[in-house]
Amino acid sequence: MTSTPTTDALSALITSHESQRGQTILSVSHASKRFGTTQALADASLQLRGGEVHALLGENGAGKSTLIKILVGGIRPDTGEVRIDGQPAQLHDVPDAIGRGILPIYQQLSLMPHLSVLENLLAFELARGRALAWSDTRRHAERARQALAAVGLDVDLGAPIAQLSLAQRQLVEIARSVIRDCRVLLLDEPTTSLTGNEIQVLFRVLETMRAEGRAILFISHRLDEVEHLADRITVLRDGRSILESVKASGLSRRDMVEAMVGHQVQQPARRAAPAGPAVLSARSLAVPGGFRDVDLDVRRGEVLGIVGLIGSGATELAQVLAGDRPIGSGTVELEGRALRGGDRAAALRAGVGYIPADRDRDGLFPGQSVLHNASASSLWRLARRGWLRVGLERKEFSGRLHELRITPADPDADITALSGGNRQKALVARNLTGTARVLVALEPTRGVDIAARQEIHQAILAAASEGLAVVVASSDLDEVMALSDRVIVMRSGRMAAEVQPDAGVGEIVHHLTGARR
């Protein structure tokens, strides 16, 4: 669970670095990096100053992740120079960077799922081969509790990370950086799995760290967050710095978008609400510890939004509808035929597509090509006598990959070579081509740039217009309202309300929280 962060807990862990305020702590100039035939960076520069939040913007594939890897010693640039405190520096590896007070938090979390929360918080100490005596463990446990309180997280230190939600794991990563008292914090899409309340918790932690003189690099595709938090902005496009260390106060959102993509992005047109027959139905549906008494229908050609805070049952409901979680009681039917809960393979065969919240852990197949990842749900009909008909696979899926503008535009490239947003597009392509009659999408644009977000939205709306029944469960209220024909609000394990998207964010927030108006 999450709670309000405590200032005392944070202050107890962080030592002031007022002397480095306004000073350039970490910088990279004119960096380039090539991976085979792919030019990941061409001419990128960045300066991180103490006491500032510096936003790094760019489309997926613009080079942001590559630049972060250079800043933390994960890779070395082909050309260019890294400086720490104004002096040329060679970072040999990530532990070297961490030892110098440069801590990264990647979009793909680096926690070890089978170790406890405490062991993950102490991972940097354990990685250096330090054996902790019982007295050390007790001391570190107290600091760990303070770090968790500082980020508003209340969980058992002995609980395995695997038992925590994606949002809770993200906050543990933040707590690990707090406990290390870093000089430079590099955050790659830190809010993509957090609710609105958790984002505010994170922002308060970052604002305190900024006030203490830390340098913070903040990568986000959510421009409202950038406008709220950033002091300076650098924009990458095609591996080059289009804007470098510009004061955020001097940039409009239009300026940022045009710098990122080279043009303005148009919102997809809303559709008229459909009137098709019910395709997916739930009656008296319940999951112990998740939700209860849910009755709903999703009609042909409709987009049904589901929203709720952590613990509301919204995520669990979407997972049950996708066949990804067992049913406690009640029924789920697809066009009158019962679906067995907790049997994702059976749901897939019945025609239920699924975009899970964590694409890398639950959705994609590392080591396989983009094309194979896109076609993974259709192998049963693409194969004949146990052999995959490669020509048919390429014919059926290459067009969808092209429509979604996946880059690099090589369907045979390993999926792990793509940026997070392009991996997400491959997962979307998997579910919008084939025989699916229903699509259940959890956080469908998590961690993608503004252009990719609109492309994914357009693809979902186009599929709905062609008759696909869609369920979208997202913590992004703007996304839910942009896509949905109607919205179900979950609170405390029950359906609190059904809202029309044009009712506005305020109406949905009212039902989410139960607050009196």
C-alpha positions as CSV (number, residue, x, y, z in Angstrom):
1,M,0.0,0.0,0.0
2,T,1.0,3.6,-0.4
3,S,0.7,6.6,1.9
4,T,1.8,10.2,2.2
5,P,5.7,10.4,2.3
6,T,7.1,11.7,5.6
7,T,9.5,14.7,5.4
8,D,11.3,13.5,8.6
9,A,12.0,10.1,7.1
10,L,13.4,11.7,3.9
11,S,15.5,14.3,5.8
12,A,16.9,11.5,8.0
13,L,18.4,9.8,5.0
14,I,19.5,12.7,2.8
15,T,22.5,14.9,3.5
16,S,22.5,18.4,2.0
17,H,24.5,19.1,-1.1
18,E,23.8,22.8,-1.2
19,S,27.3,23.5,-2.4
20,Q,26.7,21.9,-5.7
21,R,23.5,23.9,-6.4
22,G,23.7,25.5,-9.9
23,Q,27.0,23.6,-10.7
24,T,27.2,21.2,-13.6
25,I,27.7,17.8,-11.9
26,L,27.4,15.5,-14.9
27,S,27.5,16.3,-18.6
28,V,28.0,14.6,-21.9
29,S,28.9,16.5,-25.1
30,H,28.6,15.6,-28.8
31,A,28.1,11.9,-28.1
32,S,27.5,9.4,-30.9
33,K,26.9,5.6,-30.7
34,R,26.2,3.0,-33.4
35,F,24.9,-0.5,-32.9
36,G,25.6,-2.4,-36.1
37,T,23.7,-0.6,-38.8
38,T,21.6,1.5,-36.3
39,Q,22.8,5.0,-35.4
40,A,21.4,5.3,-31.9
41,L,23.1,8.6,-31.2
42,A,24.5,11.1,-33.7
43,D,25.3,14.3,-31.8
44,A,23.8,14.4,-28.3
45,S,24.7,16.8,-25.5
46,L,23.4,17.3,-22.0
47,Q,24.3,19.1,-18.8
48,L,22.9,18.2,-15.4
49,R,23.1,20.9,-12.7
50,G,22.7,20.5,-9.0
51,G,19.4,21.6,-7.6
52,E,17.6,21.1,-10.9
53,V,15.2,18.7,-12.6
54,H,16.2,18.3,-16.2
55,A,13.7,16.7,-18.5
56,L,14.9,14.6,-21.5
57,L,12.3,14.3,-24.2
58,G,12.1,12.5,-27.5
59,E,10.1,10.0,-29.4
60,N,10.7,6.3,-28.8
61,G,14.0,5.4,-30.6
62,A,15.3,9.0,-30.4
63,G,18.3,7.8,-28.3
64,K,17.2,8.6,-24.7
65,S,17.9,5.2,-23.3
66,T,21.3,5.0,-25.1
67,L,22.3,8.4,-23.6
68,I,21.3,7.2,-20.1
69,K,23.5,4.1,-20.6
70,I,26.4,6.3,-21.4
71,L,25.8,8.5,-18.4
72,V,25.9,5.4,-16.1
73,G,28.8,3.6,-17.7
74,G,26.7,0.9,-19.2
75,I,28.2,1.6,-22.7
76,R,30.9,3.9,-24.0
77,P,30.2,6.4,-26.7
78,D,31.9,6.1,-30.1
79,T,32.7,9.8,-29.9
80,G,32.0,12.5,-27.3
81,E,33.1,13.2,-23.8
82,V,31.6,12.6,-20.3
83,R,32.5,15.0,-17.5
84,I,31.9,14.8,-13.8
85,D,32.3,18.1,-11.8
86,G,33.8,19.6,-15.0
87,Q,36.5,17.0,-15.3
88,P,36.8,14.4,-18.1
89,A,35.7,11.0,-16.7
90,Q,35.7,7.5,-17.9
91,L,32.9,5.4,-16.3
92,H,34.0,1.8,-16.5
93,D,30.7,0.2,-15.7
94,V,27.4,0.8,-13.8
95,P,28.9,0.0,-10.3
96,D,31.6,2.6,-11.0
97,A,28.9,5.2,-11.7
98,I,26.9,4.2,-8.7
99,G,30.0,4.5,-6.6
100,R,30.3,8.1,-7.8
101,G,26.8,8.9,-6.7
102,I,25.1,8.5,-10.2
103,L,22.0,6.2,-9.8
104,P,19.8,5.1,-12.6
105,I,16.2,3.9,-12.4
106,Y,15.4,2.3,-15.8
107,Q,12.0,1.9,-17.5
108,Q,12.6,-1.9,-17.1
109,L,12.9,-2.3,-13.4
110,S,16.1,-3.9,-12.1
111,L,14.7,-5.5,-9.0
112,M,15.2,-9.2,-8.2
113,P,11.7,-10.7,-7.9
114,H,12.5,-13.6,-5.6
115,L,14.5,-11.6,-3.1
116,S,12.8,-9.6,-0.3
117,V,12.1,-5.9,-0.3
118,L,15.0,-5.5,2.2
119,E,17.4,-7.5,0.1
120,N,16.6,-5.4,-2.9
121,L,17.1,-2.2,-1.0
122,L,20.5,-3.5,0.1
123,A,21.4,-4.9,-3.3
124,F,24.2,-2.4,-4.0
125,E,25.9,-3.3,-0.7
126,L,25.4,-7.0,-1.3
127,A,26.7,-6.7,-4.9
128,R,30.0,-5.4,-3.5
129,G,30.5,-8.6,-1.5
130,R,29.7,-7.0,1.9
131,A,28.6,-9.6,4.4
132,L,26.3,-7.9,6.8
133,A,26.4,-8.7,10.5
134,W,23.1,-9.0,12.4
135,S,23.7,-5.5,13.9
136,D,24.3,-4.1,10.4
137,T,21.2,-5.8,9.2
138,R,19.1,-4.2,12.0
139,R,20.6,-0.8,11.2
140,H,20.0,-1.2,7.5
141,A,16.5,-2.4,8.1
142,E,15.7,0.8,10.0
143,R,17.1,2.9,7.2
144,A,15.1,0.8,4.7
145,R,11.9,1.5,6.6
146,Q,12.7,5.2,6.5
147,A,13.3,5.1,2.8
148,L,10.0,3.3,2.2
149,A,8.2,5.9,4.3
150,A,10.0,8.6,2.4
151,V,8.3,7.4,-0.9
152,G,5.0,6.7,0.8
153,L,5.2,2.9,0.6
154,D,4.1,0.7,3.5
155,V,5.1,-2.9,2.8
156,D,6.7,-5.8,4.7
157,L,10.5,-5.7,4.4
158,G,10.5,-9.5,4.2
159,A,8.0,-9.8,1.4
160,P,9.3,-11.0,-1.9
161,I,9.3,-8.4,-4.6
162,A,7.3,-10.7,-6.8
163,Q,4.3,-10.2,-4.5
164,L,4.3,-6.5,-5.0
165,S,2.3,-4.7,-7.7
166,L,4.1,-3.0,-10.6
167,A,3.5,0.4,-8.9
168,Q,4.9,-0.8,-5.6
169,R,8.0,-2.2,-7.3
170,Q,8.6,1.2,-8.9
171,L,8.5,2.9,-5.6
172,V,10.9,0.4,-4.1
173,E,13.4,1.4,-6.9
174,I,12.9,5.0,-5.9
175,A,13.5,4.1,-2.2
176,R,16.7,2.4,-3.1
177,S,18.0,5.6,-4.7
178,V,17.0,7.6,-1.6
179,I,18.8,5.2,0.7
180,R,22.0,5.6,-1.3
181,D,21.9,9.5,-0.9
182,C,22.8,10.0,-4.6
183,R,24.2,13.1,-6.2
184,V,22.6,12.4,-9.6
185,L,19.4,10.5,-10.1
186,L,18.4,9.3,-13.6
187,L,14.8,8.4,-13.9
188,D,13.5,6.7,-17.1
189,E,9.7,6.9,-17.2
190,P,9.2,6.6,-13.5
191,T,5.5,7.4,-13.4
192,T,4.2,5.0,-16.1
193,S,2.9,2.4,-13.5
194,L,1.9,4.9,-10.8
195,T,-1.6,6.2,-9.9
196,G,-2.2,10.0,-9.6
197,N,-1.7,9.9,-5.8
198,E,1.6,7.9,-6.2
199,I,2.8,10.4,-8.8
200,Q,2.3,13.2,-6.3
201,V,4.2,11.2,-3.7
202,L,7.1,10.8,-6.1
203,F,7.0,14.4,-7.1
204,R,7.3,15.5,-3.4
205,V,10.3,13.2,-3.0
206,L,12.0,14.6,-6.1
207,E,11.2,18.2,-5.1
208,T,12.9,17.5,-1.7
209,M,15.9,16.0,-3.4
210,R,16.1,19.0,-5.8
211,A,16.0,21.4,-2.8
212,E,18.9,19.4,-1.2
213,G,21.0,20.1,-4.3
214,R,20.8,16.9,-6.3
215,A,20.7,16.8,-10.1
216,I,17.8,14.9,-11.4
217,L,17.3,13.7,-15.0
218,F,13.6,13.0,-15.7
219,I,12.5,11.2,-18.8
220,S,8.7,11.2,-19.4
221,H,6.3,11.2,-22.3
222,R,3.7,12.9,-20.1
223,L,4.2,16.6,-20.9
224,D,2.0,17.8,-18.1
225,E,4.5,16.2,-15.7
226,V,7.4,17.9,-17.5
227,E,5.6,21.2,-17.3
228,H,5.0,20.7,-13.6
229,L,8.5,19.5,-12.6
230,A,11.2,20.5,-15.0
231,D,13.6,23.4,-14.7
232,R,15.4,22.7,-18.0
233,I,14.6,20.6,-21.1
234,T,16.7,18.8,-23.7
235,V,15.0,17.2,-26.7
236,L,16.5,14.4,-28.8
237,R,15.3,13.6,-32.3
238,D,17.0,10.9,-34.4
239,G,19.9,10.8,-32.0
240,R,20.6,14.5,-32.0
241,S,20.0,17.3,-29.5
242,I,17.4,19.5,-31.1
243,L,17.0,21.6,-28.0
244,E,19.8,21.5,-25.3
245,S,19.4,22.5,-21.7
246,V,16.7,25.1,-22.5
247,K,14.8,26.7,-19.6
248,A,11.4,25.0,-19.3
249,S,9.7,28.3,-18.6
250,G,10.5,29.5,-22.1
251,L,8.9,26.5,-23.9
252,S,5.3,25.9,-24.7
253,R,3.9,22.4,-25.1
254,R,3.6,23.0,-28.8
255,D,7.3,23.9,-28.9
256,M,8.2,20.6,-27.1
257,V,6.0,18.5,-29.4
258,E,7.4,20.1,-32.6
259,A,11.0,19.6,-31.4
260,M,10.3,15.9,-30.7
261,V,8.5,14.9,-33.8
262,G,9.1,17.8,-36.2
263,H,5.4,18.5,-36.6
264,Q,2.2,18.8,-34.6
265,V,0.3,15.6,-33.6
266,Q,-3.4,15.4,-34.3
267,Q,-5.8,13.8,-31.8
268,P,-7.7,10.8,-33.3
269,A,-11.4,11.6,-34.0
270,R,-13.9,10.3,-31.5
271,R,-16.5,7.9,-32.8
272,A,-20.2,7.8,-32.3
273,A,-21.2,5.3,-29.6
274,P,-22.0,2.0,-31.2
275,A,-25.2,0.0,-30.7
276,G,-23.9,-3.5,-31.4
277,P,-24.9,-6.7,-29.5
278,A,-23.1,-7.7,-26.3
279,V,-20.0,-9.8,-27.1
280,L,-18.4,-10.2,-23.6
281,S,-20.6,-10.4,-20.5
282,A,-19.9,-10.8,-16.8
283,R,-22.5,-11.8,-14.2
284,S,-22.1,-11.7,-10.4
285,L,-18.3,-11.8,-11.0
286,A,-16.1,-11.9,-7.9
287,V,-12.4,-12.6,-7.1
288,P,-11.5,-13.0,-3.4
289,G,-9.4,-10.0,-2.3
290,G,-10.0,-8.3,-5.6
291,F,-13.7,-7.3,-6.4
292,R,-17.2,-8.6,-6.1
293,D,-20.7,-8.2,-7.5
294,V,-19.6,-7.1,-11.0
295,D,-22.2,-7.2,-13.8
296,L,-21.2,-5.8,-17.2
297,D,-21.5,-6.1,-21.0
298,V,-19.1,-5.1,-23.7
299,R,-20.8,-4.6,-27.1
300,R,-19.5,-5.2,-30.6
301,G,-17.6,-2.1,-31.7
302,E,-17.5,-0.5,-28.2
303,V,-14.6,0.7,-26.1
304,L,-15.3,0.2,-22.4
305,G,-13.0,2.0,-20.0
306,I,-12.2,0.7,-16.5
307,V,-10.5,3.0,-14.0
308,G,-9.7,2.6,-10.3
309,L,-7.0,3.3,-7.7
310,I,-4.7,0.5,-6.6
311,G,-6.8,-1.9,-4.5
312,S,-10.0,-0.9,-6.2
313,G,-10.2,-4.2,-8.2
314,A,-9.9,-2.4,-11.6
315,T,-6.8,-4.3,-12.7
316,E,-8.0,-7.6,-11.3
317,L,-11.3,-7.2,-13.2
318,A,-9.5,-6.6,-16.5
319,Q,-7.2,-9.6,-15.9
320,V,-10.3,-11.9,-15.2
321,L,-12.0,-10.7,-18.4
322,A,-8.8,-11.5,-20.4
323,G,-8.6,-15.0,-18.8
324,D,-5.4,-14.1,-17.0
325,R,-6.7,-14.6,-13.5
326,P,-9.0,-17.3,-12.0
327,I,-12.6,-16.5,-11.3
328,G,-13.7,-16.7,-7.6
329,S,-17.4,-16.9,-8.4
330,G,-19.8,-15.8,-11.2
331,T,-19.4,-16.1,-14.9
332,V,-17.7,-14.6,-17.9
333,E,-19.3,-15.4,-21.3
334,L,-18.1,-14.7,-24.9
335,E,-21.2,-14.5,-27.1
336,G,-23.1,-16.8,-24.8
337,R,-20.3,-19.4,-24.2
338,A,-18.7,-19.6,-20.8
339,L,-15.0,-18.7,-20.5
340,R,-12.9,-20.6,-18.0
341,G,-11.1,-18.2,-15.6
342,G,-7.3,-18.3,-15.3
343,D,-6.9,-20.1,-18.6
344,R,-5.3,-17.5,-20.9
345,A,-4.7,-20.0,-23.7
346,A,-8.4,-21.0,-23.8
347,A,-9.4,-17.3,-23.8
348,L,-7.0,-16.7,-26.7
349,R,-8.5,-19.6,-28.7
350,A,-12.0,-18.2,-27.9
351,G,-11.0,-14.9,-29.4
352,V,-9.9,-12.7,-26.5
353,G,-6.8,-10.6,-27.2
354,Y,-4.8,-9.2,-24.3
355,I,-2.2,-6.4,-23.7
356,P,-0.8,-6.9,-20.2
357,A,0.4,-4.0,-18.1
358,D,4.0,-5.2,-18.0
359,R,4.9,-5.9,-21.7
360,D,8.4,-7.2,-21.1
361,R,7.6,-9.6,-18.2
362,D,4.2,-10.8,-19.4
363,G,3.7,-10.0,-23.0
364,L,6.9,-10.3,-25.2
365,F,9.3,-13.1,-26.1
366,P,12.9,-11.9,-25.9
367,G,15.2,-13.4,-28.4
368,Q,12.4,-13.7,-31.0
369,S,11.9,-11.3,-33.9
370,V,9.5,-8.4,-34.0
371,L,7.5,-10.4,-36.6
372,H,7.3,-13.5,-34.4
373,N,6.3,-11.5,-31.4
374,A,3.5,-9.9,-33.4
375,S,2.2,-13.2,-34.7
376,A,2.6,-15.2,-31.4
377,S,-1.1,-15.3,-30.7
378,S,-1.9,-16.6,-34.2
379,L,0.6,-19.4,-34.6
380,W,-2.2,-22.0,-34.3
381,R,-3.8,-20.8,-37.5
382,L,-0.6,-19.8,-39.3
383,A,0.9,-23.3,-39.0
384,R,0.1,-26.4,-41.0
385,R,1.0,-29.8,-39.8
386,G,3.3,-28.3,-37.2
387,W,5.2,-26.0,-39.6
388,L,4.8,-22.2,-39.6
389,R,3.9,-20.8,-42.9
390,V,6.4,-18.0,-42.9
391,G,5.1,-16.3,-46.1
392,L,1.6,-16.1,-44.7
393,E,2.9,-14.8,-41.3
394,R,4.8,-12.0,-43.1
395,K,1.9,-11.2,-45.4
396,E,-0.6,-10.9,-42.6
397,F,1.5,-9.0,-40.0
398,S,4.0,-6.9,-41.9
399,G,1.3,-4.4,-43.0
400,R,0.2,-3.8,-39.4
401,L,3.8,-3.3,-38.2
402,H,4.2,-0.8,-41.0
403,E,1.0,1.1,-40.1
404,L,2.1,1.4,-36.5
405,R,5.5,2.9,-37.7
406,I,7.6,0.5,-35.7
407,T,11.3,1.4,-35.9
408,P,13.7,0.2,-36.9
409,A,11.5,-1.0,-39.8
410,D,12.9,-4.5,-39.8
411,P,10.4,-7.2,-38.9
412,D,13.3,-9.7,-38.5
413,A,15.1,-7.6,-35.8
414,D,15.2,-9.0,-32.3
415,I,12.4,-7.5,-30.2
416,T,14.9,-6.6,-27.5
417,A,16.7,-4.2,-29.9
418,L,13.6,-2.0,-30.0
419,S,12.8,0.9,-27.7
420,G,10.0,0.4,-25.1
421,G,7.4,2.2,-27.2
422,N,8.2,0.2,-30.3
423,R,8.0,-3.0,-28.3
424,Q,4.6,-1.9,-27.1
425,K,3.5,-1.3,-30.7
426,A,4.5,-4.9,-31.6
427,L,2.3,-6.1,-28.8
428,V,-0.6,-4.0,-30.1
429,A,0.0,-5.3,-33.6
430,R,-0.3,-8.9,-32.2
431,N,-3.8,-8.2,-30.9
432,L,-5.2,-6.2,-33.8
433,T,-4.6,-8.7,-36.6
434,G,-6.3,-12.1,-36.6
435,T,-9.5,-13.5,-35.3
436,A,-9.9,-11.6,-32.0
437,R,-13.4,-10.6,-31.1
438,V,-12.5,-8.9,-27.9
439,L,-9.4,-7.0,-26.8
440,V,-8.6,-6.4,-23.2
441,A,-5.8,-3.7,-22.9
442,L,-4.1,-2.8,-19.6
443,E,-2.2,0.5,-19.8
444,P,-2.0,0.3,-23.6
445,T,0.3,3.3,-24.0
446,R,2.5,2.8,-20.9
447,G,5.9,4.3,-21.6
448,V,5.4,5.4,-25.2
449,D,6.0,8.8,-26.7
450,I,3.2,11.3,-27.7
451,A,3.3,10.3,-31.4
452,A,3.2,6.5,-30.6
453,R,0.4,7.1,-28.2
454,Q,-1.8,8.7,-30.8
455,E,-0.9,5.9,-33.3
456,I,-1.9,3.2,-30.8
457,H,-5.1,5.1,-29.9
458,Q,-6.0,5.4,-33.6
459,A,-5.3,1.7,-34.2
460,I,-7.6,0.7,-31.3
461,L,-10.4,3.0,-32.4
462,A,-10.1,1.8,-36.0
463,A,-10.3,-1.8,-34.8
464,A,-13.4,-1.0,-32.7
465,S,-15.0,0.7,-35.7
466,E,-14.5,-2.6,-37.6
467,G,-16.4,-4.5,-34.8
468,L,-13.8,-5.4,-32.2
469,A,-15.1,-5.1,-28.6
470,V,-12.5,-3.4,-26.5
471,V,-11.9,-3.1,-22.8
472,V,-9.3,-0.5,-21.7
473,A,-8.1,-0.4,-18.1
474,S,-5.7,2.5,-17.6
475,S,-4.5,4.8,-14.8
476,D,-4.3,7.6,-17.4
477,L,-7.7,9.3,-17.1
478,D,-7.0,11.4,-20.3
479,E,-6.4,8.1,-22.2
480,V,-9.6,6.5,-20.9
481,M,-11.7,9.5,-21.8
482,A,-10.1,9.8,-25.3
483,L,-10.8,6.1,-26.1
484,S,-14.0,5.1,-24.2
485,D,-17.6,5.1,-25.1
486,R,-18.4,4.7,-21.4
487,V,-16.3,4.3,-18.3
488,I,-16.8,2.0,-15.3
489,V,-15.3,3.3,-12.1
490,M,-14.1,0.7,-9.5
491,R,-13.8,1.6,-5.8
492,S,-13.1,-0.7,-2.9
493,G,-13.8,-3.8,-4.9
494,R,-17.1,-2.7,-6.4
495,M,-18.5,-0.9,-9.4
496,A,-18.9,2.6,-8.0
497,A,-20.3,4.2,-11.1
498,E,-20.8,4.1,-14.8
499,V,-19.8,7.5,-16.4
500,Q,-19.9,9.0,-19.8
501,P,-16.4,10.2,-20.9
502,D,-17.7,13.7,-21.6
503,A,-18.6,14.0,-17.9
504,G,-15.0,15.2,-17.3
505,V,-12.1,14.2,-15.1
506,G,-13.6,15.8,-12.0
507,E,-16.7,13.5,-12.2
508,I,-14.5,10.4,-12.5
509,V,-12.2,11.5,-9.7
510,H,-15.2,12.1,-7.5
511,H,-16.3,8.4,-8.0
512,L,-12.7,7.1,-7.7
513,T,-12.2,8.7,-4.3
514,G,-15.8,8.8,-3.0
515,A,-15.1,12.3,-1.9
516,R,-18.1,14.6,-1.3
517,R,-18.6,17.4,-3.8
